[in-house]
Amino acid sequence: MESILNEYSRLYTCAVSDAIDELGFEPGFIDAGIRPMWPGARLLGFAGTMKMTPSDEPLDRNIIARLVKFLRKTPKFPIMCVDMSNLMIAAGLGQSTSRILMKLGFRGGLVDGPIRDLAQVIDLKFPIFARGTISSSIRGRMAIDLESVMKPIQCGERKIKTGDLIFGDINGVVIVKSENIETVLEKAKEMISTDKWWFEQLEKGRKPEDIEKEKPLP
């Protein structure tokens, strides 16, 4: 899968989203509320998942040790995807969790909610895409649902399963279902090639209507 990630790294999310549409698959783009948390952040890897749910209970002292046991079961080149139960009351990731995830080999995080410790996360260069920032922790507000770890979760209108490809750049995030990863890759490369050809024809002074007769825009 490393070679596939290397090929995706040469693409951009708009082309991948267009490829998914062109192939007639369920749309993969996540809504515009999810943004990179620092300039230049890029996500590319395979989904590991967990969900947080409302809870006024104190944070379990052993939660990290218990969680790590589950996280070690993630696919290679993982991205931590966090379902915040549609709440914006606490941070799904922060500096401590980012450091832990980095040590476990995670390549970034996707949070359907806010994060915190943004300055420290930027210093770490840990790429996170989220809905914004907040100062509050999950203590006494939310709890990690261990039963949800590595199970399907929701991010906006998209369902994410372990092993799905997560791709984020300046344009946003797109999810490629695990069974479609190679098919979408080839279609995206084809569409980018057509775009490049179009731009070359425009530079040569050809009229757009004439170019379109020869090869429609992807």
C-alpha positions in Angstrom: 0.0 0.0 0.0 3.0 2.3 0.4 3.4 2.5 -3.4 -0.3 3.5 -3.7 0.1 6.2 -1.1 3.1 7.5 -3.0 1.0 7.8 -6.2 -1.8 9.5 -4.3 0.7 12.0 -2.9 1.2 13.3 -6.4 -2.5 14.1 -6.7 -4.8 16.6 -5.1 -8.2 16.1 -3.5 -10.2 17.9 -6.2 -9.1 15.3 -8.8 -9.8 12.4 -6.5 -13.3 13.7 -5.7 -14.0 14.2 -9.4 -12.7 10.7 -10.1 -15.1 9.2 -7.5 -18.0 11.2 -9.1 -17.0 10.1 -12.6 -16.9 6.5 -11.6 -20.4 6.8 -10.2 -19.4 5.9 -6.6 -20.9 7.5 -3.5 -19.4 11.0 -3.1 -16.2 11.0 -1.0 -15.8 14.7 -0.2 -16.3 15.9 3.4 -18.2 19.2 3.9 -16.4 22.5 3.9 -16.5 22.8 7.7 -13.6 20.4 8.0 -10.4 22.4 7.3 -6.6 22.0 7.8 -5.6 23.3 11.2 -2.4 24.8 10.0 -1.2 26.0 6.6 0.3 23.3 4.4 -1.1 20.4 6.4 -1.8 17.3 4.3 -3.4 14.0 5.3 -2.7 10.8 3.5 -3.1 7.4 5.0 -5.7 4.7 6.0 -8.4 5.3 8.5 -8.2 4.1 12.1 -11.4 5.1 13.9 -12.9 6.0 17.3 -15.9 7.8 18.7 -16.4 10.1 21.7 -19.8 10.3 23.4 -21.2 12.8 26.0 -20.3 11.9 29.6 -20.0 13.8 32.9 -17.9 11.0 34.4 -14.2 11.8 35.4 -11.7 10.7 32.8 -10.7 7.0 33.3 -7.2 7.0 34.6 -6.4 3.9 32.5 -8.1 5.1 29.3 -4.8 5.7 27.4 -3.4 2.2 28.2 -6.7 0.6 27.2 -7.0 2.7 24.1 -3.5 2.0 22.9 -4.3 -1.7 22.8 -6.9 -1.0 20.3 -4.9 1.5 18.3 -2.1 -1.1 17.7 -4.6 -2.9 15.5 -4.8 -0.1 13.0 -3.7 -0.6 9.4 -0.3 0.6 8.3 0.1 4.3 7.6 -2.9 5.2 9.8 -4.9 8.4 10.2 -6.8 8.8 13.4 -10.5 9.6 12.6 -12.5 10.9 15.5 -16.4 11.0 15.6 -17.4 13.7 18.2 -21.1 12.8 18.2 -21.9 16.1 16.4 -20.8 18.1 19.5 -18.5 21.1 19.7 -18.0 21.1 23.5 -14.5 19.6 23.9 -11.3 18.8 21.9 -11.1 15.6 20.0 -7.3 15.8 19.8 -4.6 18.0 21.4 -0.9 18.1 22.0 -0.7 15.0 24.3 -2.8 12.8 22.1 -1.0 14.0 19.0 2.3 13.0 20.6 1.0 9.6 21.5 -0.4 9.0 18.0 2.9 10.1 16.4 4.7 7.5 18.6 2.3 4.9 17.4 3.0 5.7 13.7 -0.1 7.8 12.9 0.3 10.2 10.1 -2.3 12.7 11.2 -5.8 13.2 12.5 -9.3 13.9 11.2 -11.7 15.2 13.8 -15.4 15.8 13.2 -15.3 18.5 15.9 -12.8 20.9 17.5 -9.2 20.3 18.6 -7.0 22.3 21.1 -3.3 23.1 21.8 -3.0 24.3 18.2 0.3 26.1 18.7 1.8 22.9 20.1 0.3 20.8 17.4 1.8 23.1 14.8 5.2 22.8 16.4 4.9 19.1 16.2 4.0 19.4 12.5 1.2 16.8 13.2 -1.4 17.3 10.4 -4.9 17.6 11.7 -8.1 18.5 9.9 -11.0 19.5 12.1 -14.0 21.9 12.5 -12.1 24.5 14.6 -10.4 25.0 17.9 -11.6 25.0 21.5 -9.9 25.4 24.9 -11.8 22.7 26.8 -10.8 19.1 27.3 -13.0 16.0 27.3 -12.7 15.7 31.1 -16.2 15.6 32.6 -17.7 16.3 29.1 -17.0 13.3 26.8 -15.6 9.8 27.0 -13.9 7.6 24.5 -16.3 4.8 23.4 -13.9 1.9 23.4 -16.5 -0.3 21.6 -16.3 2.1 18.7 -12.5 1.8 18.1 -11.8 0.5 14.7 -15.5 0.3 13.9 -17.4 2.5 11.3 -17.9 6.1 12.4 -19.6 9.2 10.9 -17.8 12.3 9.7 -20.3 14.9 8.4 -22.4 13.0 5.9 -19.7 10.4 5.3 -19.3 7.0 6.9 -15.6 6.0 7.5 -14.5 2.4 7.9 -11.1 1.2 9.1 -8.8 0.9 6.0 -10.6 3.6 3.9 -8.1 6.1 2.4 -8.1 9.5 3.9 -6.7 12.4 1.8 -6.7 16.0 2.9 -5.0 19.1 1.4 -5.7 22.8 1.2 -9.0 22.1 -0.6 -10.4 19.8 2.1 -10.8 16.1 2.7 -11.9 13.2 0.6 -12.6 9.6 1.7 -11.9 6.8 -0.7 -13.6 3.5 0.2 -11.1 0.7 0.7 -12.5 -1.4 -2.1 -12.2 1.5 -4.6 -8.7 2.9 -3.8 -6.9 1.6 -6.9 -9.8 2.2 -9.3 -10.1 5.8 -8.1 -6.4 6.3 -8.3 -6.2 5.4 -12.0 -9.2 7.5 -12.9 -7.8 10.5 -11.0 -4.5 10.2 -12.9 -6.4 10.0 -16.2 -8.4 13.1 -15.4 -5.3 15.1 -14.3 -3.6 14.1 -17.6 -6.6 15.5 -19.5 -6.5 18.7 -17.6 -2.9 19.1 -18.4 -3.5 18.5 -22.1 -6.3 21.1 -22.0 -4.0 23.7 -20.5 -1.3 23.0 -23.1 -3.8 23.5 -25.9 -5.0 26.8 -24.4 -1.4 27.9 -24.2 -1.0 27.1 -27.9 -3.8 29.6 -28.6 -6.5 27.1 -29.5 -10.1 28.0 -28.9 -11.8 26.3 -25.9 -14.8 25.2 -28.1 -12.4 23.5 -30.6 -10.5 21.8 -27.8 -13.7 20.5 -26.3 -14.7 18.9 -29.6 -11.5 16.9 -29.5 -11.6 16.0 -25.8 -14.2 17.2 -23.3 -13.0 18.6 -20.0 -13.0 15.9 -17.3 
